[in-house]
């Protein structure tokens, strides 16, 4: 660290050390807990003697169904926004897990049905719900509901489903599918009829019901005591808009680390499912005022510019580990932002400037055009308050553009970063996936270890 750089405050160093030390253990513990919840029903089956005459393929089908149902039930935990569970990984990464694990869970449930259909057609009975037993019909309803939940989530934009309506549909399909699946398992599964199996199914049902109550009822009930209102709607370059929020009583967000995000709900009621995740673009020093800079890219964000002053708003947060505050002992930071991916970076730069931090900083900022560079003038002002090197990259330059033309790649990074960057530098990347993947590859080629790179997912919902 340069001699002119004042060390971070002892309290922030201690806080970051405590966070790092605790999450060395909590991350593996949460992974073990997840595996336990998923594999628990199958392990319970092994505790009971297997009846005679049961074939191996039949057992495989039952195991697939149990594993799939367990994974689907735990999906509620991954979207419950439990800070203790998301802190070791980052809420954005947990939502990626949710997406891909849902696909795997549905595949397992589908294979459960396929194996029975191919080898034990008689056991399935009639596919006509008028002739089939209720428990078999429940299983097929569950399979259909899970399938619709996965398809509508993966292809929401292709199907042109408005986000708010899709959220309601997704919740109904997920809860309905799980209720039907548990009813099917209890009604037909010989495993579920065992003493241990019955206890497992009861625990599974109670588990997801408790999470559903927490996320859809208890959490909004707590949020209702912390309403906000929109006090400013400010146009930014590039078509982005900044919403400024102030509490109507107690602060909606008591504290946050620069770079974190929160779920914003502009509905009259906190129980609405029309909340969206956005990075906080303001510095924590502005609290209780919170600013979020949003670019109109979808059905919800398209109306941001028309948000009336005084509009009621609800904030659920903060979340995320994309923050310089996690690394108070780093001697420098490198920020790589693409387009509106600058918003969490602005929060960090503003906070560093407010704290009079003089550590070495680089900002690589890529945009389609020079006139679309959000916060262009403020970034120049921040460079006077910080030891900040700015590298603008645009694809279509104007006559007055002073930066690089083209796209960010390894050559650009090597041309502006130290030849041998200090080992304690930290790197923050935010932008569209192809952009951040290119930046990650370039940094890796320069010898930067993956553990020193933090990438914020550009889109959660």
C-alpha positions as CSV (number, residue, x, y, z in Angstrom):
1,X,0.0,0.0,0.0
2,X,1.5,3.4,-0.9
3,X,2.7,5.4,2.0
4,X,0.2,8.2,1.3
5,X,-2.7,5.8,1.6
6,X,-4.4,6.0,5.0
7,X,-5.2,2.5,6.3
8,X,-8.8,1.5,6.5
9,X,-10.4,1.9,9.9
10,X,-9.7,-0.8,12.4
11,X,-13.5,-1.4,12.8
12,X,-13.9,-2.1,9.0
13,X,-10.9,-4.4,9.0
14,X,-12.1,-6.3,12.0
15,X,-15.6,-6.6,10.5
16,X,-14.3,-8.0,7.2
17,X,-12.0,-10.4,9.0
18,X,-14.9,-11.7,11.1
19,X,-17.0,-12.0,8.0
20,X,-14.3,-14.0,6.1
21,X,-13.5,-16.2,9.1
22,X,-17.2,-17.1,9.7
23,X,-17.8,-17.9,6.1
24,X,-14.9,-20.3,5.8
25,X,-17.1,-22.6,7.8
26,X,-20.6,-21.6,7.0
27,X,-20.3,-22.2,3.2
28,X,-19.4,-25.9,3.6
29,X,-22.1,-26.3,6.3
30,X,-24.8,-24.9,4.1
31,X,-23.7,-27.3,1.3
32,X,-23.9,-30.2,3.7
33,X,-27.3,-29.0,4.9
34,X,-28.5,-28.9,1.3
35,X,-27.2,-32.4,0.5
36,X,-28.8,-33.7,3.7
37,X,-32.2,-32.3,2.8
38,X,-32.0,-33.7,-0.7
39,X,-30.6,-37.1,0.2
40,X,-32.5,-37.4,3.5
41,X,-35.6,-39.2,2.1
42,X,-33.5,-41.8,0.3
43,X,-31.3,-42.4,3.4
44,X,-34.5,-42.9,5.4
45,X,-35.6,-45.6,3.0
46,X,-32.5,-47.5,3.7
47,X,-33.3,-47.6,7.4
48,X,-36.3,-49.8,6.7
49,X,-36.0,-53.4,5.4
50,X,-36.7,-53.7,1.7
51,X,-39.7,-56.0,1.0
52,X,-39.1,-59.2,-0.9
53,X,-39.7,-59.2,-4.6
54,X,-38.8,-55.6,-5.2
55,X,-36.8,-55.2,-8.3
56,X,-33.7,-53.1,-8.7
57,X,-35.2,-51.0,-11.6
58,X,-38.3,-50.3,-9.5
59,X,-36.1,-49.1,-6.6
60,X,-34.2,-46.8,-9.1
61,X,-37.4,-45.2,-10.1
62,X,-38.5,-44.6,-6.5
63,X,-35.1,-43.2,-5.7
64,X,-35.3,-40.8,-8.7
65,X,-38.7,-39.6,-7.6
66,X,-37.6,-39.1,-4.0
67,X,-34.5,-37.2,-5.0
68,X,-36.5,-35.0,-7.5
69,X,-39.2,-34.2,-5.0
70,X,-36.6,-33.4,-2.3
71,X,-34.8,-31.0,-4.7
72,X,-38.0,-29.3,-5.6
73,X,-39.0,-28.8,-2.0
74,X,-35.6,-27.2,-1.1
75,X,-36.1,-24.8,-4.0
76,X,-38.2,-22.7,-1.6
77,X,-35.2,-22.3,0.6
78,X,-33.1,-20.9,-2.2
79,X,-35.5,-18.1,-2.9
80,X,-36.4,-17.3,0.7
81,X,-33.7,-14.5,0.8
82,X,-32.3,-15.9,4.0
83,X,-29.2,-13.7,4.6
84,X,-27.4,-16.4,6.6
85,X,-27.7,-18.8,3.7
86,X,-26.9,-16.4,0.9
87,X,-24.0,-14.5,2.6
88,X,-21.2,-17.1,1.9
89,X,-22.1,-17.3,-1.8
90,X,-23.9,-14.1,-2.8
91,X,-27.6,-13.9,-3.4
92,X,-27.1,-13.7,-7.2
93,X,-25.2,-17.0,-7.2
94,X,-27.8,-18.7,-5.1
95,X,-30.5,-17.7,-7.6
96,X,-28.4,-19.3,-10.4
97,X,-28.3,-22.5,-8.2
98,X,-32.0,-22.3,-7.9
99,X,-32.5,-22.1,-11.7
100,X,-30.2,-25.0,-12.6
101,X,-31.2,-27.2,-9.6
102,X,-34.8,-26.8,-10.6
103,X,-34.0,-28.2,-14.1
104,X,-32.2,-31.1,-12.5
105,X,-35.0,-31.7,-10.0
106,X,-37.6,-31.7,-12.8
107,X,-35.4,-34.1,-14.9
108,X,-35.3,-36.5,-11.9
109,X,-39.0,-36.4,-11.4
110,X,-39.5,-36.9,-15.2
111,X,-37.2,-39.9,-15.2
112,X,-39.1,-41.4,-12.3
113,X,-42.2,-41.3,-14.4
114,X,-40.4,-42.5,-17.6
115,X,-38.9,-45.6,-15.9
116,X,-42.3,-46.6,-14.5
117,X,-43.9,-46.0,-17.9
118,X,-41.3,-48.1,-19.7
119,X,-41.1,-51.0,-17.3
120,X,-44.1,-50.9,-15.0
121,X,-47.0,-49.6,-17.1
122,X,-49.5,-51.6,-15.2
123,X,-48.5,-49.9,-12.0
124,X,-49.2,-46.5,-13.5
125,X,-52.7,-47.4,-14.4
126,X,-54.9,-45.4,-16.7
127,X,-53.7,-41.9,-17.8
128,X,-57.3,-40.8,-17.9
129,X,-57.9,-38.8,-14.6
130,X,-61.6,-40.0,-14.6
131,X,-60.4,-43.6,-14.3
132,X,-57.1,-43.2,-12.4
133,X,-56.8,-43.3,-8.7
134,X,-56.5,-39.9,-7.0
135,X,-52.9,-40.4,-5.9
136,X,-51.8,-41.3,-9.5
137,X,-53.6,-38.2,-10.8
138,X,-51.9,-36.1,-8.2
139,X,-48.5,-37.3,-9.4
140,X,-49.3,-36.4,-13.0
141,X,-50.5,-32.9,-11.9
142,X,-47.3,-32.4,-10.0
143,X,-45.2,-33.4,-13.1
144,X,-47.2,-31.0,-15.3
145,X,-47.0,-28.2,-12.7
146,X,-43.2,-28.6,-12.3
147,X,-42.8,-28.7,-16.1
148,X,-44.8,-25.5,-16.6
149,X,-42.9,-23.8,-13.9
150,X,-39.6,-24.6,-15.5
151,X,-40.6,-23.8,-19.1
152,X,-42.3,-20.5,-18.2
153,X,-39.2,-19.5,-16.1
154,X,-36.7,-20.4,-18.9
155,X,-38.7,-18.9,-21.7
156,X,-40.6,-16.1,-20.0
157,X,-39.4,-13.4,-22.4
158,X,-39.9,-15.6,-25.5
159,X,-43.4,-16.3,-24.3
160,X,-43.9,-12.6,-23.6
161,X,-45.0,-13.2,-20.0
162,X,-45.2,-9.9,-18.1
163,X,-42.9,-10.2,-15.1
164,X,-45.5,-9.6,-12.4
165,X,-48.0,-12.1,-13.8
166,X,-45.2,-14.6,-14.3
167,X,-44.2,-14.3,-10.6
168,X,-47.8,-15.1,-9.5
169,X,-48.0,-18.0,-11.9
170,X,-44.6,-19.3,-10.8
171,X,-45.6,-19.3,-7.1
172,X,-48.9,-21.0,-7.9
173,X,-47.2,-23.7,-10.0
174,X,-44.4,-24.3,-7.5
175,X,-46.7,-24.6,-4.4
176,X,-49.4,-26.5,-6.3
177,X,-46.9,-28.9,-7.8
178,X,-45.2,-29.6,-4.5
179,X,-48.6,-30.2,-2.7
180,X,-49.6,-32.6,-5.4
181,X,-46.2,-34.4,-5.4
182,X,-46.3,-34.9,-1.6
183,X,-49.9,-36.2,-1.8
184,X,-48.8,-38.6,-4.6
185,X,-45.8,-39.8,-2.6
186,X,-47.8,-40.3,0.6
187,X,-50.7,-42.0,-1.2
188,X,-48.8,-44.4,-3.4
189,X,-45.2,-44.8,-2.2
190,X,-44.5,-47.9,-0.2
191,X,-41.5,-45.9,1.2
192,X,-43.7,-43.1,2.4
193,X,-45.9,-45.7,4.3
194,X,-42.9,-46.8,6.4
195,X,-42.5,-45.3,9.8
196,X,-39.3,-43.4,9.0
197,X,-40.6,-42.4,5.6
198,X,-43.8,-40.9,7.0
199,X,-41.7,-38.8,9.4
200,X,-39.5,-37.6,6.5
201,X,-42.5,-36.6,4.4
202,X,-44.1,-34.8,7.3
203,X,-40.8,-32.9,7.9
204,X,-40.5,-32.1,4.2
205,X,-44.0,-30.7,4.0
206,X,-43.6,-28.6,7.2
207,X,-40.2,-27.3,5.9
208,X,-41.5,-25.9,2.6
209,X,-44.7,-24.6,4.2
210,X,-42.7,-22.7,6.8
211,X,-40.5,-21.2,4.1
212,X,-43.5,-20.2,2.0
213,X,-45.2,-18.6,5.0
214,X,-42.0,-16.7,5.8
215,X,-41.3,-15.4,2.3
216,X,-44.9,-14.6,1.3
217,X,-46.4,-13.5,4.6
218,X,-44.0,-12.9,7.5
219,X,-41.3,-11.0,5.5
220,X,-43.8,-8.5,3.9
221,X,-45.4,-8.1,7.3
222,X,-42.0,-6.9,8.6
223,X,-41.5,-4.7,5.5
224,X,-44.8,-2.9,6.0
225,X,-43.3,-1.0,9.0
226,X,-40.6,0.5,6.8
227,X,-42.3,2.2,3.8
228,X,-40.4,4.6,1.5
229,X,-41.4,7.1,-1.0
230,X,-39.9,8.3,-4.3
231,X,-38.5,11.8,-3.8
232,X,-36.6,12.2,-7.1
233,X,-36.6,10.7,-10.6
234,X,-33.4,11.8,-12.4
235,X,-32.5,11.2,-16.0
236,X,-29.0,9.9,-16.6
237,X,-27.0,9.5,-19.8
238,X,-27.7,6.4,-21.9
239,X,-31.4,6.4,-21.2
240,X,-31.0,5.3,-17.5
241,X,-33.0,6.8,-14.6
242,X,-32.1,7.2,-11.0
243,X,-34.8,6.8,-8.4
244,X,-34.1,8.4,-5.0
245,X,-36.0,7.0,-2.1
246,X,-36.5,8.3,1.4
247,X,-38.1,6.5,4.4
248,X,-41.5,7.6,5.7
249,X,-40.5,6.7,9.2
250,X,-37.8,4.3,10.3
251,X,-35.1,3.7,7.6
252,X,-35.9,1.0,5.1
253,X,-32.2,0.1,5.0
254,X,-30.3,0.8,8.2
255,X,-26.9,0.1,6.6
256,X,-25.4,-1.5,3.5
257,X,-22.0,-2.1,1.9
258,X,-21.3,-0.2,-1.3
259,X,-22.0,-2.5,-4.2
260,X,-24.9,-4.4,-2.6
261,X,-28.4,-4.6,-4.0
262,X,-32.0,-4.7,-2.7
263,X,-35.4,-5.8,-4.0
264,X,-37.5,-2.8,-5.0
265,X,-41.3,-2.9,-4.9
266,X,-43.2,0.1,-6.2
267,X,-46.6,-1.4,-5.4
268,X,-49.0,0.0,-2.7
269,X,-48.7,-3.2,-0.7
270,X,-45.5,-5.0,0.4
271,X,-47.3,-8.3,-0.3
272,X,-47.2,-7.7,-4.0
273,X,-45.0,-10.1,-6.0
274,X,-43.8,-7.2,-8.3
275,X,-40.5,-6.7,-6.6
276,X,-37.2,-6.6,-8.6
277,X,-33.6,-6.7,-7.7
278,X,-31.5,-3.6,-8.4
279,X,-28.1,-2.5,-7.3
280,X,-27.9,0.5,-5.0
281,X,-25.9,3.2,-6.8
282,X,-25.6,5.7,-4.0
283,X,-23.0,5.8,-1.2
284,X,-23.8,4.6,2.3
285,X,-22.9,8.1,3.5
286,X,-26.2,9.3,1.9
287,X,-28.4,7.1,4.2
288,X,-31.3,7.2,4.9
289,X,-31.6,8.3,1.3
290,X,-31.2,5.3,-1.2
291,X,-30.6,5.7,-4.9
292,X,-31.0,3.1,-7.6
293,X,-30.1,3.7,-11.2
294,X,-32.2,1.7,-13.6
295,X,-32.2,1.3,-17.4
296,X,-35.5,0.6,-19.2
297,X,-34.9,-2.9,-20.5
298,X,-38.2,-4.8,-19.7
299,X,-41.8,-4.6,-18.8
300,X,-41.2,-3.2,-15.3
301,X,-38.2,-1.0,-16.0
302,X,-39.9,0.5,-19.0
303,X,-42.1,2.6,-16.8
304,X,-39.4,3.8,-14.4
305,X,-39.2,7.2,-16.0
306,X,-43.0,7.8,-15.3
307,X,-42.7,7.0,-11.6
308,X,-44.6,9.8,-9.8
309,X,-43.0,11.6,-6.9
310,X,-44.4,10.4,-3.6
311,X,-44.9,6.9,-5.0
312,X,-44.9,4.3,-2.2
313,X,-41.9,2.0,-2.4
314,X,-40.7,-1.0,-0.4
315,X,-37.1,-2.2,-0.1
316,X,-36.0,-5.6,0.9
317,X,-32.2,-5.8,1.5
318,X,-29.4,-5.4,1.4
319,X,-28.0,-8.5,-0.3
320,X,-24.8,-9.5,-2.0
321,X,-21.1,-9.8,-1.4
322,X,-20.0,-7.6,-4.4
323,X,-18.3,-4.9,-2.3
324,X,-14.9,-3.4,-1.7
325,X,-15.8,-3.4,2.0
326,X,-15.1,-7.1,2.0
327,X,-11.4,-6.5,1.3
328,X,-10.2,-3.6,3.5
329,X,-6.6,-4.7,3.3
330,X,-6.4,-4.8,-0.5
331,X,-4.0,-2.2,-1.8
332,X,-6.0,-1.6,-5.0
333,X,-9.2,-2.3,-6.9
334,X,-9.9,-2.9,-10.6
335,X,-13.5,-2.3,-11.8
336,X,-14.7,-3.6,-15.1
337,X,-18.2,-2.4,-16.1
338,X,-20.3,-2.8,-19.2
339,X,-23.2,-0.4,-19.8
340,X,-25.6,-0.2,-16.8
341,X,-23.3,-2.6,-15.0
342,X,-21.7,0.6,-13.7
343,X,-24.3,1.0,-11.0
344,X,-22.8,-1.1,-8.2
345,X,-19.4,0.3,-9.2
346,X,-20.6,3.8,-8.8
347,X,-21.7,3.0,-5.2
348,X,-18.2,1.8,-4.4
349,X,-16.5,4.7,-6.1
350,X,-18.7,7.2,-4.4
351,X,-18.1,5.5,-1.0
352,X,-14.3,5.4,-1.5
353,X,-14.3,9.1,-2.4
354,X,-16.5,10.0,0.6
355,X,-14.1,8.1,2.8
356,X,-11.1,9.9,1.3
357,X,-9.6,6.5,0.4
358,X,-6.4,6.9,-1.6
359,X,-5.8,3.3,-2.7
360,X,-5.0,2.6,-6.4
361,X,-8.1,2.2,-8.6
362,X,-8.8,1.4,-12.2
363,X,-12.1,1.6,-14.0
364,X,-12.6,0.0,-17.4
365,X,-16.0,1.1,-18.7
366,X,-17.4,-0.2,-22.0
367,X,-20.4,1.3,-23.8
368,X,-21.8,1.2,-27.3
369,X,-21.5,5.0,-27.8
370,X,-19.8,7.9,-26.0
371,X,-23.0,9.8,-25.5
372,X,-24.5,6.7,-23.7
373,X,-21.9,6.6,-21.0
374,X,-23.9,7.0,-17.7
375,X,-22.3,9.1,-15.0
376,X,-19.6,10.3,-17.5
377,X,-19.1,13.7,-15.9
378,X,-19.3,12.4,-12.3
379,X,-16.7,9.8,-13.0
380,X,-14.3,12.5,-14.2
381,X,-15.0,14.4,-11.0
382,X,-14.4,11.3,-8.9
383,X,-11.0,10.8,-10.5
384,X,-10.0,14.1,-8.9
385,X,-10.9,12.9,-5.5
386,X,-9.5,9.4,-6.0
387,X,-6.3,7.8,-7.3
388,X,-8.4,6.5,-10.2
389,X,-7.4,5.6,-13.7
390,X,-10.3,5.7,-16.2
391,X,-10.3,3.7,-19.4
392,X,-13.4,4.3,-21.6
393,X,-14.0,1.8,-24.4
394,X,-16.8,2.4,-27.0
395,X,-17.8,0.6,-30.2
396,X,-19.0,3.6,-32.1
397,X,-17.0,6.7,-31.2
398,X,-17.9,10.3,-31.8
399,X,-15.5,12.9,-33.0
400,X,-14.8,14.1,-29.4
401,X,-14.3,10.6,-27.9
402,X,-11.0,10.5,-26.0
403,X,-10.8,6.7,-25.2
404,X,-10.4,3.4,-26.9
405,X,-12.5,2.1,-29.8
406,X,-13.6,-1.5,-30.0
407,X,-14.3,-4.0,-27.2
408,X,-12.6,-4.8,-23.9
409,X,-10.2,-7.7,-24.1
410,X,-6.9,-9.0,-22.7
411,X,-4.9,-6.5,-24.8
412,X,-6.8,-3.5,-23.3
413,X,-6.4,-4.9,-19.7
414,X,-2.7,-5.5,-20.2
415,X,-2.2,-2.1,-21.7
416,X,-3.4,-0.2,-18.7
417,X,-2.8,-2.4,-15.6
418,X,0.6,-2.9,-14.0
419,X,2.6,-5.6,-15.7
420,X,2.7,-7.5,-12.4
421,X,-0.3,-6.4,-10.4
422,X,0.1,-6.7,-6.6
423,X,-1.2,-10.1,-5.3
424,X,-3.7,-8.4,-3.0
425,X,-5.5,-6.5,-5.8
426,X,-9.2,-7.3,-6.1
427,X,-11.2,-7.2,-9.3
428,X,-15.0,-6.4,-9.7
429,X,-16.8,-7.2,-12.9
430,X,-20.4,-6.3,-13.8
431,X,-22.1,-6.3,-17.2
432,X,-23.6,-8.7,-19.7
433,X,-22.4,-12.3,-19.5
434,X,-20.3,-12.3,-22.7
435,X,-18.6,-9.1,-21.6
436,X,-17.7,-10.4,-18.1
437,X,-16.6,-13.8,-19.5
438,X,-14.1,-12.0,-21.8
439,X,-12.9,-9.9,-18.9
440,X,-12.5,-13.0,-16.7
441,X,-10.5,-14.8,-19.4
442,X,-8.3,-11.7,-19.9
443,X,-7.5,-11.4,-16.2
444,X,-6.9,-15.1,-15.9
445,X,-4.3,-14.9,-18.8
446,X,-2.6,-12.2,-16.8
447,X,-2.2,-14.5,-13.8
448,X,-5.1,-13.2,-11.7
449,X,-6.4,-16.0,-9.5
450,X,-10.2,-16.6,-9.7
451,X,-10.5,-16.1,-5.9
452,X,-9.6,-12.4,-6.4
453,X,-12.3,-11.8,-9.1
454,X,-15.8,-11.0,-8.1
455,X,-18.4,-11.1,-10.9
456,X,-21.9,-9.6,-10.3
457,X,-24.6,-11.3,-12.3
458,X,-26.2,-8.8,-14.7
459,X,-29.7,-10.1,-14.4
460,X,-31.4,-12.2,-11.7
461,X,-35.0,-12.0,-12.9
